[in-house]
Amino acid sequence: MSETARHAGMLLVDCLREQGVERVFAVPGESYLAALDGMHDANDIELVLTRHEGGAAFMAEAHGKLTGQPGIAMVTRGPGATNASIGVHTAMQDSSPMILFVGQIATWMRDREAFQEIDYRAFFGSVAKWVTEVDDPERLPEVVSRAFHTALSGRPGPVVVALPEDMISSATNAAKGMAIRVARPAPDPAAVDEAMAMLATAQRPLVLAGGGGWTDSGRALLKEFAEGSGLPVSCVFRFQDLMDNHSPNYVGDAGVGMSPHMKQMIGEADVILALGPRFGESTTDGYALFTAPDPVQKLIHVHASDREIGKIYQPVLPIHAHPESFLTAVSGTPLAASETRAAWTAKGRAGYETTFDLPPQPGALDMGAVMRHLNDVLPQDAILTNGAGNFAIWPNKLFRFGPNQRLLGPQSGAMGAGVPAAVAAKAHDRNRTVVCFAGDGDFQMTGMELGAALQSDCQPIVLILNNGMYGTIRMHQEREYPHRTAGTAITNPDFVQLGQAFGYHAERVTRTEDFASAFDRAMGSATGAVLELMIDPEAITPRATLSQIRGD
């Protein structure tokens, strides 16, 4: 039966509500006024008003990664869409479900290079799973349903839907459509048996876990399977929260800055069970740890998308299934105990433990000590976020994620992702502790989203690691062109005053011994907090100073 006639913007909001959407991240624009009008009476859908379209898209990506449901962003045409493209690219590389709705010129203006006109299929074609434009309001429910299916099916990812302004403001009687259900591919029982047989006879097996689409129950199944079968587990780049890091079977992350013991484990493994990763550059150490197309290691690749299996490396056993479906299939039937396998796993765990043995850091504020304190005091359901830069080593390498703690960091390496991700996480659950790690350069890309958090009452704690430079680039610069720095020094504002201007508790920390009390005050603040941590430029990595990298 048809709904009461209303404009398509109201229909769009009804469609989103039917799909369970509770929150939309947006920068308003005249190209989609009707959709904003549809939000006017949508008291059950929160509108988080962001300060930049890149921030809105980053928030939608983080929401998708955290909840498993598509994060929704709305932006205006042209510059609004191009600003948002960084979040779309991040969602693609991180396998996060996301839908970006973009205002568009009127249909009758098309191909005239109208004001802010862009061909979105061409612009987003290589960084989104699907890009479309809705010309007929009667088809809007069909397109929204397909967008949700596409974002969630197989390898999760971003979808872009353009909304011409004459279409979205047109009257329609179309029904909103029903809530979608996504099919989850299950493994062939014979393939499961073969995989278990290969793991049972392996001398040096390794589980690589990663990719999108995981749930809390899936993470629990992974831990149960690994511990019950005596298998070592490594999580790929910025998916460290898939496995309880306190488990004796967790052996570290396979990502940027991979530890020597992790490279050795991957290289020496005889059977690798890959549960969900896409074998990107970071996981493979620049494609050096596996030979293409036929790895020396016997590869069992379990993935929900058939397009990922064999894309780079040919598995001896391909299994087209959701990783959680595979883990459900093997639940309750662990491998028999093996002394060889136990020793191999223990060796990997011992290697992981050594990664926490750090030398004292240069300067008065030692981030090693800071991380030890955070490991001790953060709640068991805390969420950590970060953007991109050498500062991200600290939450990514020196924090032990428990079973209920989460990491929201961009596998795409996008600077500026951390603050919006923290806002999205806090908006999703205002009772959880959310801590964002940001570099001084990284923070200034999206730091104005503190205003979005203030307006929506979802202020996180932000740690700004200030070393006065773009640290990662400076590190590479000094390695390749010692003493010839250019374009990497930063003149910064007063971050404490900036935080206070947004209504946050804010203070500067210059000494290690002052951090614990400062963080305690940050935790006690009802309006979020900004702590500026003054880092010595020499402390460029946990194990090598800038002078050592330069070769002095």
N, C-alpha and C positions, 0 to 999 in steps of 0.2 A: 504494500500500500504506500502511496506517496505521502510525503510530509506536507505540512502547510507551506504554501508558497513563501519563500524568503530569498534574500540574495545569497549568492554562492559563498560569500565570506562566512555567513552563518552556517551554511551547509558544511564548509570545511571544518569549522570548529566542532560541529556535531560528529563529523567523521573521526576527528582526533579523539574526542571523548569516547566514542565507541571502541576505539583501539586501546583505551586505557591510559591515554596521555594525561599526566597530572601537571606538567610544567612545560612552558615554552620560553626559550631564550631569544630575545629580539632587540633590534634597533628599529624604530618605527620609520616608515617611508610612505610617501604619497602614492606609490605604485600599488600598495596593497591595503589601502584604507578600509576596504570592505572586510578584509580578514581581521583587521584590528577592531572594526566595529563588531564583528562576530565574537571577539574576546570580551566585549564590554559586559555582557551578562553571564559570562562563563566563570562563575564563582568557584567552580570545582577545578579550574585549570589556572595555575599560578603563572603570571606573566613576569618574568625576570627581565627587567629593562637594563640592557648592557650599554656600555659606553662606546663600543666599537664592534663592528661586525665580526672581526677576527675573534674577539672575546666571546661573542655569542656562539660562534661555530666551535671554538675550543670547549665551551661549556657543554654544548650538545654532545660532542665527542666523548667528553669525560663522563657525562651522564650515561651514555650508551655502554661505555666500558665498565662502569660501576654497577649498573643495574641489569644489564643484558637486554634492556628494552631501548628502542631507538630514541636517542636524544633529538629534540625538535628545535630547530632554529628558524627564525623568519627574518629576512633582510630585504632591503629594497634593491631595485635593479641597478645594473651598471657597476659603479664603484662599491655599492653595498655588497654585491655578489663577489666581486674580485677580492674585496677585503676578507670575505668569509672563506675564500678558497683554501687558506692555510689549514683551517679546521677540517675541511673535506679531505685534503691530502693526508692529514694526520689520521683521520678515521679510516682511510683506505689502507695505509701502511700498518696501522695498529689493529685492523680487523674489528672495528667498533661499529655497531649499528647506529645509524644517524640519518635523519631526513632534513634537508635544507629546502625550505620554501622560499622562492625568490619572486618578488614582484617583477612584472615585465611590462613593456610597452603594450599599448592596445594592438589587437591583431591587425587592424587595418593600416597600421603604420609600418608593418614589418618590411625589412629590406630597404628602408629609406635612410638608414643611419640616423634614426630618430634619437631624440635626447636620451642618452644613457643606454642605447640599444646594444645588446650583445646576443650572439647566437650561443645559447647555453649548452646546447649539445656539443658544439665544437669546443667551447671553452673548458667545460668540465669533463669532456669525454674520456680523457685518459686518467682521471683521478677519482672517478665515481663508478659504482657498479651499474648505475642506470641514471640517465638524464632524460627528462621528458618535459613537454609543455602541454598544458591543458587548454584547448580552444573552446570546448563545449562544456558548460557547467553540468550537463546531464551525465558526463563521464567522470566528474570529479570523484565520486565514491569509488568507482572502478580503479582510478589511478592511485588514490590514497591506499586502497587495499593492496594493490600491487607493490606500491612503494614499501609498505611494511613487510610484505612477503620477501621482497628482494633484499631489504636491509638485514633481515634476520635469517634468511635461508643460506645453506651452504657456508661459505666463508662470510661472516657478517661484514657489513661495510656501509658506505654512504650512498644515499640517493638524493638527487637534486630534482625538484619539481618547480617549474616556472609557471607563474600565475598571471596571465595577461590581465591588465586592469579592467578592460571591458568585460572579460569573462567573469572575473571574481566579483564584480558588482552587478551582474545580471541576475534577474529573478529566475528561480528554479523550483520545481516540485520534486526533484530527485530525492529518493530515500538515502539515508546515510550509510546503508550497508552494515553487515554484521562484523563482529570482531573476528579477526583472522586466526587460523591455527597453522602453525608451521610444522611441516613434516620433518622428523629427525631421522636421517639415514642410520640403519642398524647394520652391524657387521654380519657377514656370512659366517655361520657357525663353524664351517670347515676352516675358514681363514683364522678364526679365533683359536681353534685347536692347533693349527700350524704355527701360529705366533707363540703360543704357550710352549710348544715343543721346542721351537728355536731358542726361546729364553731359557728353558730348562737345561739345555745342553751347552749354553754359552758359558765361557769362562770369564768374560769381561763384558757383561751387558750394561747398557746405559739407557735410561729413559730420558728423553728430551720433551719437556712439556711447554706448550705455548699456544699462541693464537687466541682468537675471540670465541665467544659463545659458552664460556665456562660458567658454572653456577656454584653456589656454596656446597651443594651436594656433590658436584663433580670434584671439587677440591678435596672433599672428605674421602671420596672413593679413591682418588689418586694416592692419598696418604695411606689408606687401608691396604691398597694393592701393593704399594712399594714396601711397606713395613712387613706385610704378611709374606711377601715373596722374597724379601731380602734384596731388593733392587735399588741401586743408586738412582737418584733423580736430580737432573739439572733443569732449571727453568731458563728459557731463552730471554733475550734482552728485554728488560722492563716488564717481565711477567713473573718476577720473583715471588709474588704473593699467591701463586697457584699451589705452592707446596709449603707446608709448615716448615719454616727454616730451622726450627728447634728439633725437628725429627732427625734421628741418627742416619736416616737414609737420604737426607738432602745434602748435596755435595757442591752447591754453588750455582752461579748463573753463567750461561753461555751468551755473553754479550760484549759490548764495547769494553775495551780494557780487560779482556778475559785473562784470568789468572793462569800462570804456567801449569798448575796442576790440572786445571779444567781443560786446557788445550791437550795435555797429555792423555787425559781420560778419553776425550773424543777420538784422538788419534789412535789410541791403543784398543779401543772398544772393538769387540768382534761382532756384537749384535746391538743395534740401536733401535729402540722402540720410540718413534717420534709421534707424540700425541698432540696433534693440532698445529705445530709450527709450520711456517712457510719457507724455511731455509733461506732467510735473507742474509745480507752481507755481514751483519753483526754476529749472527749465530754461527757463521762459518769462518769467522776471522778473515773476512775478505775473500771468501770462497777458497781458502787455502787448506782447510781441515778435511775436506772431502774432494775426491776427484770426480769430475763430471765427464760423461753422464753416469758412470758406474763406480760408486764408491767402493773402497776396499772393505769398509765395514758392511756387514749384512744389514740392510736397512728395511725396517718394517715401518711404513708410513701410514698412519691412521689420520684421515682428514675428512671433514664433512663436505668438502668440495672436490669433485673429481678433477677440477682444473688445477688444483695444487699438487696432486699426486703425479710425480714424474715430470713436473715443470722444469726442474733443473737436474735433480738426481733421481735415477731410476731405482726404485725399491725392489728387493727380491720378493717382497710380499706387500703389495698394495692393498689397503683395506679402506674402502669408501664407506666411512661411518663417522658419526659424531664421536669425538673422544670419550664423552661420558657414556655413550651407548656401548662402546668397547669395554670400558671399565665396569659397567653394569654386567656385561656378559661374563667377565672373569671374576666378578665379586663372589667371594665364598669358596673359590677354588685356587688358593695360592700355590705357588711353586713349592716343591719339596725343598727342605733346607739344604744348603750347599756350603761347605767350608770355604771353597774357592771363591764363591760369589760373596760370601760374608767378608772375607779378607779384602776383596776388591772394593766393596762398598765402604768398609772401614778405612781403607787407604784414601778413598775419595773424601770421606768426611774429615779425616785428619788434615787433608790438604785445604779443605774449606776453612777449618778452624784457624789455620795459620794466616789466613787473609785478614784476621783481626789483630794480628801482632804488628803494631805500627810503631815506627820511631817517633819520638817527640817532634811535634810540628814547629816550624819556625814561627817566631812572633809570640806575643803575649796571650793570644787566644788560640787554643789548641782544639781544632775540630774533632780530633780523635777522642778527646775527653768529653766534648759536647755530645758526640754520638753515643758514648758509653752511658752518659746520663739519660739521654732520650730512650735508649733501650730499656733502661730501668724504670722510667716513670710514665711513659706513654700508656694510655689505656689499651686493653686487649682488643678493642675494636677501633683503634685509631686509623685514620686514613692519611697517608702521606702523598703529597703531589710534588712534582718538579717540572721545570721547563728543560732547557738544554744548555749545557756548559759543564766545565770541569767540576763545578760545585755539586752537580748531580751525582758525582761519585759517592758522596757521603750518604745520602739516603738509599742509593742503589746498591752500594757495596758494603756499607758498614752498619746497616740496620738489619736485624733479624725479624722477619715478618712472621708473626704468629698466625694461627689458622683463621682468625677473624679480622686480621688487619689487612689493609688494602694499599696498593701502590697505583697511582695514576700518573704515569709519565709517558711522554710521546716517543714511541718507537721510531717515528719519523725524524726525530732530532729537531723538533720545532722549538725555537726560543719563544718564550712568552706563554707557553702552555700551562705553566704551573699555577699562576694566580687564578685564571678562569676555572681551571679544574677544581681548585679548592673551593671556589664560590659554588660551583655546581654540586660538589660533594656535600657542602654544608647546607645547601638548599634542599637536597634530597633528605638529609637527616640532621636537623639542627641540634640534636642531642649528642652527636658524635664529635669527638675531637678531630679536627682537620688541621694538619700542619703542612704549609707550603714551603719548600726550599726554593729560593730564587737567587740568582746572581744579581749583581748591581746592574749589569747590562740587560740581562734577561728580564728583570723586574720592570724596567722602564719601557719595555715593549707593550705590556698589558696592565701595568700597575694601576691605571685609572679604573680598572674593574673593582677596585676597593669601593668605589662609589656605588657600583651595582650591588655589592654585598651590603653596604650600608642601607641602601634604599629597600632591599628585600629582607633585611634583618638576618643575614646569614654570614656573619663575619668570621673568617678563619684566623688562625695564627700564621703569620708570614715571617719567615726567617730570611733576611736579606744578607747574603754573604758578600760583603763589600771588599773587594781587593783593588778597585780602581781601574779595572781593565776588562776587556773581553778575553777571559783567561784561556779558553781552549785555543783560540786563534793565536794568542801570544805564545802559548806553549809550542805550537807548530812553527810559528815564525822564528822563535829562538832556536829551534832544532834545525831548521832549514837555512836560516839566514841570521846567524848569531850577531847580536848587537846592532841589527839593522831593523829596528821596530818602526812600524808605520801604521797608523789607523787603529791601534788597539788600546791606547790609553783613554780613559773615560773621566771627564769632569762631572761629578755627581751633585745632585741637589742634597739638601738635608733630609734624609729619609725619615728621621724622627719627626720633624715638623710636618712632613707630608702625611705621615700616618696620623698624627694628631689632627690635622686639618680634616681628615675623613672621619674623625670621631673615634679612632682606635687608641687603645693604650699603646704607647710607643716609647722605646728607650734604646739607647746605644750601649752595646756591650763590648768592652775592649780587653777584658782579662778573663781567662778561663775560670777563675774562682768566683766570678760574678755571674756566670751564666745560670747556674741552678736557681738562684733566687729570682733572677729576671724571668726565667721561664715559668717559675711558679706564679709570678705576678701575671704573666701572659695567660696562663691557664685559668686564673681567677677572674680575668676580665670578661664582663658580660658583653662587651662590644668588640671582641676580637683584639688582636695585638699585632704590632709590627716591631720586631727586634732586629736592629741593624747590628750585624756581627762584623767587627773590623778584622779582616784577615790580612796577614802579611803577604805581600805579592810573591814572596819566595815560596809560600806554601801552595804551590800550583797543583800538585798531586800528593796523595798521602805518602808516597814512597820516594819521590824525587823532587828536589827543589828546582826552582827556575834556573839557578846557577848551574846545577848539575846537568840539567837538560841542555843548557847553552854550551856546556863543555868547559866551563871555567875551572 
